[in-house]
């Protein structure tokens, strides 16, 4: 009886792992289709760093413009 239970557990685990892989592949494909690229860690960091660089450049230009204007109180 214990052998039968172990075999059923192995079958359930195998079925679960197969379904988990199928769901993972479908989700990854949907994300790739929606975003238009593979969202790897490298790609996500590249996007974050590019946006951070753009923000810092905008902040620098704004600061320079503010320093070049005369404030009348």
C-alpha positions in Angstrom: 0.0 0.0 0.0 2.8 2.4 0.8 4.4 1.7 -2.6 1.1 2.7 -4.3 0.9 5.9 -2.4 4.5 6.8 -3.3 3.8 6.1 -7.0 0.7 8.3 -6.9 2.7 11.1 -5.2 5.4 10.8 -7.8 2.8 11.0 -10.6 1.1 14.0 -9.0 4.5 15.7 -8.6 5.4 15.0 -12.2 2.0 16.3 -13.4 2.3 19.4 -11.3 5.9 20.2 -12.6 4.8 19.7 -16.2 1.8 22.1 -15.7 4.0 24.6 -13.8 6.4 24.7 -16.8 3.6 25.1 -19.3 2.1 28.0 -17.3 5.6 29.6 -16.9 6.2 29.4 -20.7 2.8 30.9 -21.5 3.3 33.7 -19.0 6.8 34.5 -20.4 5.5 34.5 -23.9 2.6 36.8 -23.0 5.0 39.2 -21.2 7.4 39.2 -24.2 4.5 39.9 -26.6 3.1 42.7 -24.5 6.5 44.4 -23.7 8.1 43.6 -27.0 11.3 42.4 -25.4 12.6 39.7 -23.0 12.4 41.3 -19.5 15.7 39.8 -18.2 17.5 41.4 -15.3 20.0 43.0 -17.6 17.3 44.5 -19.8 15.3 45.9 -16.8 18.4 47.4 -15.3 19.3 49.0 -18.6 15.9 50.6 -18.8 16.1 51.9 -15.2 19.6 53.2 -15.6 18.7 55.0 -18.9 15.7 56.7 -17.3 17.8 57.6 -14.2 20.5 59.1 -16.5 17.8 61.1 -18.4 16.3 62.4 -15.1 19.7 63.4 -13.7 20.5 65.3 -16.9 17.2 67.1 -16.8 17.9 68.0 -13.1 21.3 69.3 -14.0 20.0 71.5 -16.8 17.2 72.8 -14.7 19.7 73.6 -11.9 22.0 75.4 -14.3 19.2 77.4 -15.7 18.0 78.4 -12.3 21.5 79.5 -11.3 21.8 81.6 -14.5 18.5 83.5 -13.8 18.3 86.5 -11.5 15.8 86.3 -8.8 14.0 89.6 -7.9 12.5 89.6 -4.4 
